[in-house]
Structures are given as structure tokens and as C-alpha cells.
């Protein structure tokens, strides 16, 4: 048995296919979904989702949202998403370094709006970098 997985952003459907397994970046940690999983609604953090089709793992960078699991249907509604194969790895590395430098400059500050924005930018850059550099084959 397999899962039907859909990743939907406000402007497009990024993924709509069957899979054997899904690993989601929930706000409480990594969440694995297999066929027959109990019904679930979970908040998603910015991070990398991995989808297993046959023996291939496909990474997608997710930028926060929600996931619903019901009767082998996994519906993921997110603010944004990109397939790892569509991300320029070198550009992602540069953005990650830039975001890390920005965050380092704000290290001593309390949770100001500027620091919170920098932390979010860092998490997005890290997710894109990880998705772009994630091996696809098991």
C-alpha cells in the first residue's frame, strides 16, 4: 500500500504523487508517515521534507505550514516549497553563509523583530541548502 502525497503552496501544487514514506519537519521534531498511519494534524516548521518513492528519497524544502494525514492521504499546506532538484546548490550555499553572518551580527540582542527575521531567513536558507545537497538514492 502507498500514500497519496500532495504539497500545496498558495500559488501552486509542488508535489502530487504516490509514495511509500514521508518524513516531515514538524514543530516538535521529525515526523515519519507510513501507510496506515493514524489520522493526524500537525504544524510544520521550516525544514526539509523527504519523500520515499521506491528506493529513492526526494527532498523538498518546506517553509512552514500544516500537514494532515487521513486514510493514506497526506495533504501538506505550506507557505512555500521547493524541490531539492530545482535549487541551485551553489546559490543556496551563498545564501546560507549570508544568513549565518547576519544572524551572528545579531547574536547578543534580545528577540527583536530584526533578530526574529534573521532567524527565519537562516532557517529557510538552511532548508534550501540541505534539500539541494541531499542524496536522492538510498
LINMORA-V633154 format. One record per residue. N is the residue number from 1. RES is the residue in one letter. SS is DSSP state (hx for helix, st for strand, lp for the rest). PHI is phi as a letter, one per 40 degrees, with the letter a starting at -180 (* if undefined). PSI is psi in radians with two decimals (999 if undefined). Layout:
BEGIN
n->N res->RES ss->SS phi->PHI psi->PSI
n->N res->RES ss->SS phi->PHI psi->PSI
END
This chain:
BEGIN
n->1 res->X ss->lp phi->* psi->2.62
n->2 res->X ss->lp phi->b psi->2.98
n->3 res->X ss->st phi->c psi->2.59
n->4 res->X ss->st phi->b psi->2.07
n->5 res->X ss->st phi->b psi->2.25
n->6 res->X ss->st phi->b psi->2.26
n->7 res->X ss->st phi->b psi->2.06
n->8 res->X ss->st phi->b psi->2.26
n->9 res->X ss->lp phi->b psi->3.01
n->10 res->X ss->lp phi->d psi->-0.43
n->11 res->X ss->lp phi->b psi->-0.13
n->12 res->X ss->lp phi->a psi->2.91
n->13 res->X ss->st phi->c psi->2.07
n->14 res->X ss->st phi->c psi->-0.57
n->15 res->X ss->st phi->a psi->2.33
n->16 res->X ss->st phi->a psi->1.56
n->17 res->X ss->st phi->a psi->2.99
n->18 res->X ss->st phi->c psi->2.68
n->19 res->X ss->st phi->a psi->2.78
n->20 res->X ss->lp phi->c psi->-0.50
n->21 res->X ss->st phi->a psi->2.60
n->22 res->X ss->st phi->b psi->2.37
n->23 res->X ss->st phi->b psi->2.11
n->24 res->X ss->st phi->b psi->2.58
n->25 res->X ss->st phi->c psi->1.42
n->26 res->X ss->st phi->c psi->2.92
n->27 res->X ss->lp phi->c psi->-0.23
n->28 res->X ss->lp phi->b psi->0.15
n->29 res->X ss->st phi->h psi->-3.06
n->30 res->X ss->st phi->c psi->2.43
n->31 res->X ss->st phi->b psi->2.03
n->32 res->X ss->st phi->c psi->2.38
n->33 res->X ss->st phi->b psi->2.18
n->34 res->X ss->st phi->b psi->2.94
n->35 res->X ss->lp phi->d psi->2.42
n->36 res->X ss->lp phi->g psi->0.12
n->37 res->X ss->lp phi->c psi->2.55
n->38 res->X ss->lp phi->c psi->2.67
n->39 res->X ss->lp phi->d psi->2.47
n->40 res->X ss->st phi->a psi->2.51
n->41 res->X ss->st phi->b psi->2.18
n->42 res->X ss->st phi->b psi->2.49
n->43 res->X ss->st phi->c psi->2.48
n->44 res->X ss->st phi->b psi->2.49
n->45 res->X ss->st phi->c psi->3.03
n->46 res->X ss->st phi->c psi->2.20
n->47 res->X ss->st phi->i psi->-2.90
n->48 res->X ss->st phi->b psi->2.22
n->49 res->X ss->st phi->c psi->2.44
n->50 res->X ss->st phi->b psi->2.32
n->51 res->X ss->st phi->b psi->2.24
n->52 res->X ss->st phi->b psi->2.08
n->53 res->X ss->st phi->b psi->2.08
n->54 res->X ss->lp phi->f psi->-2.05
n->55 res->X ss->lp phi->b psi->0.12
n->56 res->X ss->st phi->c psi->2.38
n->57 res->X ss->st phi->b psi->2.15
n->58 res->X ss->st phi->b psi->2.11
n->59 res->X ss->st phi->c psi->2.47
n->60 res->X ss->st phi->b psi->2.31
n->61 res->X ss->st phi->c psi->2.17
n->62 res->X ss->st phi->b psi->2.51
n->63 res->X ss->st phi->b psi->0.82
n->64 res->X ss->st phi->g psi->2.48
n->65 res->X ss->st phi->i psi->-2.48
n->66 res->X ss->st phi->a psi->2.68
n->67 res->X ss->st phi->b psi->2.44
n->68 res->X ss->st phi->b psi->2.30
n->69 res->X ss->st phi->b psi->2.20
n->70 res->X ss->st phi->a psi->2.15
n->71 res->X ss->lp phi->f psi->0.94
n->72 res->X ss->lp phi->g psi->0.34
n->73 res->X ss->st phi->b psi->2.13
n->74 res->X ss->st phi->b psi->1.97
n->75 res->X ss->st phi->b psi->2.16
n->76 res->X ss->st phi->b psi->2.02
n->77 res->X ss->st phi->b psi->2.04
n->78 res->X ss->st phi->b psi->2.79
n->79 res->X ss->lp phi->c psi->-0.52
n->80 res->X ss->lp phi->a psi->2.75
n->81 res->X ss->st phi->a psi->2.60
n->82 res->X ss->st phi->a psi->2.39
n->83 res->X ss->st phi->c psi->2.46
n->84 res->X ss->hx phi->d psi->-0.66
n->85 res->X ss->hx phi->c psi->-0.33
n->86 res->X ss->hx phi->c psi->-0.03
n->87 res->X ss->lp phi->c psi->2.29
n->88 res->X ss->lp phi->c psi->1.98
n->89 res->X ss->hx phi->c psi->-0.70
n->90 res->X ss->hx phi->c psi->-0.74
n->91 res->X ss->hx phi->c psi->-0.69
n->92 res->X ss->hx phi->c psi->-0.68
n->93 res->X ss->hx phi->c psi->-0.75
n->94 res->X ss->hx phi->c psi->-0.75
n->95 res->X ss->hx phi->c psi->-0.66
n->96 res->X ss->hx phi->c psi->-0.79
n->97 res->X ss->hx phi->c psi->-0.74
n->98 res->X ss->hx phi->c psi->-0.78
n->99 res->X ss->hx phi->c psi->-0.66
n->100 res->X ss->hx phi->c psi->-0.76
n->101 res->X ss->hx phi->c psi->-0.75
n->102 res->X ss->hx phi->c psi->-0.76
n->103 res->X ss->hx phi->c psi->-0.70
n->104 res->X ss->hx phi->c psi->-0.63
n->105 res->X ss->hx phi->c psi->-0.44
n->106 res->X ss->lp phi->b psi->0.20
n->107 res->X ss->lp phi->d psi->-0.77
n->108 res->X ss->lp phi->c psi->-0.16
n->109 res->X ss->lp phi->c psi->2.71
n->110 res->X ss->lp phi->c psi->-3.08
n->111 res->X ss->lp phi->c psi->1.30
n->112 res->X ss->lp phi->c psi->2.89
n->113 res->X ss->hx phi->d psi->-0.66
n->114 res->X ss->hx phi->c psi->-0.72
n->115 res->X ss->hx phi->c psi->-0.71
n->116 res->X ss->hx phi->c psi->-0.72
n->117 res->X ss->hx phi->c psi->-0.73
n->118 res->X ss->hx phi->c psi->-0.68
n->119 res->X ss->hx phi->c psi->-0.72
n->120 res->X ss->hx phi->c psi->-0.74
n->121 res->X ss->hx phi->c psi->-0.68
n->122 res->X ss->hx phi->c psi->-0.79
n->123 res->X ss->hx phi->c psi->-0.70
n->124 res->X ss->hx phi->c psi->-0.79
n->125 res->X ss->hx phi->c psi->-0.70
n->126 res->X ss->hx phi->c psi->-0.72
n->127 res->X ss->hx phi->c psi->-0.75
n->128 res->X ss->hx phi->c psi->-0.74
n->129 res->X ss->hx phi->c psi->-0.81
n->130 res->X ss->hx phi->c psi->-0.72
n->131 res->X ss->hx phi->c psi->-0.68
n->132 res->X ss->hx phi->c psi->-0.51
n->133 res->X ss->lp phi->b psi->0.19
n->134 res->X ss->lp phi->c psi->2.29
n->135 res->X ss->lp phi->c psi->2.47
n->136 res->X ss->lp phi->c psi->-0.67
n->137 res->X ss->st phi->c psi->2.57
n->138 res->X ss->lp phi->c psi->999
END
